[in-house]
Each structure stands twice: as C-alpha cells, then as structure tokens.
Amino acid sequence: MELLIAIIVLSLLFDYINGFHDAANSIATIVSTKVLTPFQAVLWAAFFNFTAFFIAKYIIGEFGIANTVSKTVFEPYITLPIILAGVIAAIIWNLATWWLGIPSSSSHTLIGGFVGAAVMANGFEAIHSVVIIKIASFIFLAPIIGMILSLLFTTAVLHVCKKAHPYRAEAWFKKLQLVSSALFSIGHGLNDSQKVMGIIAAAMIAAHPLGLGLGIESIDDLPNWVAFSCFTMISLGTMSGGWKIVRTMGTRITKVTPMEGMIAESVGALTLYLTEYLKIPVSTTHTITGAIIGVGATKRLSAVRWGITKSLLVAWILTIPVSALLAAIIYSIELLFM
C-alpha cells in the first residue's frame, strides 16, 4: 500500500511540475505581446486548465488519452516498481529541462520513463509497440501540423485584414488573444492531465491483484478524485509559472505580434482538440512551437531563429530515450532494495 501511495503522490508532483514546465505553452505569446502581465497570464491559463476537467467529465464524457497512456505497457507486465521508476525518471528529466529553459515534452518524458522501466524488467515484449509508435510519431507530426496550419491561417487572416487600420486591428487581435489563449489552455488541460491519470490508473490496476484497497480492475473504475486531483495539480503548477521557458517560447524562436500570437494559440488549440478526439497523447510544447515557427516563417524564413529551433528538435528527439534510460537505471537501483 505504501508503494502505491508513493506512486500516486509522485505522479501528482509530476503533474504539478508539468504545469509550471508547460505554463509557457499557454502564456508565452500573450505575455510577449503584453496583452496580460505574467501574473495575470498564469491565473488565466490555470483557470482554463482546470475548466478542462469539467469539459472532459461532463461534455466529452470520457478520458480517452488516459486510457491510451495506461496501455503503453501490456497489463501483465505492469508492476508498481516499474511505474515508480518511470515517474521518478520523468520528474528528473522535467526538472533538468526546466532548469535549462528547454521546452521539452512532459508527455513523452512520462511515457519514455514508463516504457524504459518496463523494458528493463521484462524486455521489449512488455511494451505495446503500436501505441508507442503512434505516440512517438507525433514528436514530428504535431509541430508539422501546427506549422502548416499556422502558415495557412496567417495567410488567410492577412488577406482578410489587408484593408484594416493597423492600430484598430492590433487592438482587436489583443482581445482575441485572450480567447485563443483560453482555448489552448483548455486543450493543454485535456491533454496533459490525462497522461498522469493514465499512469495512476496503471498503478491502481497493478495493485488490484495484490488485494490493496485502492486497486481497480480497469480504467473504467478509476475514482473521480484521481481526475479531479490531476486537473487541480496541473492548474496549481501553471500558476507557478515557468519563466525560463516562457522566454524561449515567447521571444527566442521569433518575435510575435498580437495577430501572430492569436493565430499560434488558435492553431495549437485546434491541433490539441483533434488529438483529443483521436485519443492520442501529444506534446503541447511541440504543438505550440510548430505554430509559432509557422507564423514567423510567414513573414520570412529568416524571422525564425533556426539555431534555437534545431536545439529544441534535438531535445525533443532525446526525451523518450533519455527518460527510458533514466528509468531503467532507477529500476535497477530499486531491485537492490526491494
């Protein structure tokens, strides 16, 4: 029982870290365009992150992404020590990338850790390769989708607004940024909170054969308090901010105007809603980064700082294998004490 409780606590801690690590996704453009102050922006994003719980629970009626995450490792191979190693590895990598100001994927960190510990314990037969390939493919697909949609959306908006007065148009885009930021924050809450739910569900399912009180037979039996706790923790984490990553996202990739910020957030939200419908856990970081690159490239290719972009891409590619390796090492250490 103590091990299961430790996993739940550490998973919620990871959810909190995920919130301040990924706060930049929702607020970077709205802060850099001075639509809201940093403090106002994190409160705004946190509120809509939490609102996502009620949308998933009472409008969508299910937590499909949580179900996908819980199935990355085949159920017979899921044990509490494996999940513990995965969560600890994910926390370490998330804190490291936050400290370095790198907007890496919390989603892929968590999945990489879970998979790495499972492979260390049972070999590659333990993992659901089809699910993992689908998730890993969106490391590249999510930013590409965001980039293409941003290019198209920006071109369309510029055409529609070509006769608009610049100052009046900017005032309108600043107001619209409040809406687009809220929509993206809802998408972030829907996507990222469910990943932690999936890990907690896997732990509770693994605990069921052991006769532990919190054990469940399937993810359909997941108690409501788990979902509520996950959405609450990511909202509290978002309120804590992640200013190093905000600086990278908001100014270092490309300079963003209110119009471009509105487009990037809208496109990012659209991509997240699509993947929510498909029940595919994607990186909100990758999604919004691709959208920001897209709006920057619309002006001219040199408007995007491609050196920064290459560094981000390297970090994205390394996230799953590094997290997996960390988890494998942590699992090996656990065996010495269990």
Buried (B, 14 or more C-beta within 10 A) or exposed (E): EEBBEBBBEBBBBBBBBBBBBBBBBBBBBBBBBEBBEBEEBBBBBBBBBBBBBEBBBEEEEEBBBBBBBBBBBBEEBBBBBBBBBBBBBBBBBBEBBBEEBBBBBBBBBBBBBBBBBBBBBBEEEBBBEEBBEBBBEBBBBBBBBBBBBBBBBBEEBEEEBEEEEEEEBBEBBBEBBBEBBBBBBBBBBBBBBBBBBBBBBBBBBBBBEEEBEBBBEEBEEBEEEBBBBBBBBBBBBBBBBBBBBBBBBBBBBBBBBBBBBBBBBBBBBBBBBBBBEEBBBBBBBBBBBBBBBBBBBBBEEEBBBBEBBEBBBEBBBBBBEBBBBBBBBBBEEBEEEE
